[in-house]
Amino acid sequence: MGIGEIGPINNYNDYKKIEKKNNGKKIENSDSVEISKEALIKSETNKIMESLKNTPDVRADKIAEIKAKINDPDYINDSVLKDVADKILDLFKI
């Protein structure tokens, strides 16, 4: 059994590109995106919330500083106690 000459199934050589005529008009293809004010605010809020989630709850350096001050016998005196008492009274508006 013999197979004779078979031509190409898809003859791409004869393909001719069809060009569209624009009748002398210049066509500009450009894409644009507009982001709403609400979306920008939401995006900024999400960034801040993510930053807060990654921030540790405890600042070890401040705790160490306060512990050092509390353990220092010269730190706690009448003026410090008076200032703390005044701030507590202001907090409770007494």
N, C-alpha and C positions, 0 to 999 in steps of 0.2 A: 504494500500500500504506500502510495506516495502522496505527499502534500505539495501542491503546487505553490506558486508564489502568492503570498498573502500580503496585502497592503497593510499599512499601519491602521490600527483601530481608531486612534485619536490623532488626526493629522494636525499637529500644532504648527507646522510650518506654514500652513495656509491661513492661520489666524491673523486677522488684521484688527488692530485696535480701533475702536470707533471713538472718534473725538467729537466732543460736544462743542458747538459754536456758541459763544456768548454774545454775539452781535455787537462786539466792540465794548461791552461793559466789563469793567474790572470787578471780578468777584473776589472778595476777601473772606477767607475762612479763618475765623478766630473763635475760640471758646472763652467763655468767661463764667466765673462763679461769684455769686454774691452771698455773703454770710450775714445772717441777721444779727442784730444787736443782742437778742436773747441768746443766740447760739454762742456768741463771743463771751457773754457773761457766764453762761453755763460751762464753757471750756475753761475759763479762768477759775471758776469755783472748783471744778474738778481737779485742776492743778494744785490749788491750795489745799484741798482735802487730801490729796495724795501725799503732799509734803507733810501735812500734819500726821498722817498715818505712819510715815517713816521716821518721825521725830520721836526720840525716846521720851517716856513720861517722866523720868527722873533725871535731873541734872546732877550727876555725881560730883562735879567740881563745886557746885554751890552747897551741896550737902556737906562735903568735907570742910569747906570754909566755915559754915555755920557751926559744925561740931567743934572745930578748933576754937572758935570764939566762945562757945559755951563752956568748954573745958578750961579756958583761960580764966583764972580767978579775978584778974583785974578788969575783965570785960564787963561782967555783970556788976553794975553799981546802981546807985539811986537814980541817976539821970537816965540810964537805959531803962530801968523798970518804969519810971514815970512816962517816958516816951511810948513804951509798949502799952501801958495802961491807957494813955490818951488815945492811941490809935484804936484800941479795942472799943473804947467808949464812943469814938467817932463812928466806928463801923456800925454799932448798934444804935447810934443817934441818941445817946443818953446824955 
